[in-house]
């Protein structure tokens, strides 16, 4: 990807940042919780 394409993608998706962060947060939280339960 060129720099211009990256900037265009970023601008298109900038409105969905909170949703993306929320989804990633849930995924990471689930992974951490399952790992903690397996170890503990």
Buried (B, 14 or more C-beta within 10 A) or exposed (E): EEEEEEEEEEEEEEEEEEEEEEEEEEEEEEEEEEEEEEEE
